Amino acid sequence: MGSLSPNAHAGDDDAANKPCTTTKFSQPSVEKACKEGGRKAAQKLMKDLVKKAKAAGKDVKCLDCHKDVKNFELKPNAVTDLEPLI
């Protein structure tokens, strides 16, 4: 089993060329990313939001909103926590 590169994140391989499984969107930007680029585009959007939040001094991680980084199932707080980051 190989190790992840320093810039790789859990779930990167799983995101490649797969459609989003979510059908209900609270944010137009997330819906657009999913429809135009599938899971990979949605993941990029989320990584950009996390980077922006960290630059603003917030400690945000994928697992704060997602139950896992394989299926990306949302936790109950996910939509509420995403709002200020968009």
Secondary structure, 3 states (H helix, E strand, C coil): CCCCCCCCCCCHHHHCCCCCCCCCCCCHHHHHHHHHHHHHHHHHHHHHHHHHHHHCCCCCCHHHHECCCCCCCECCCHHHHHHHHC
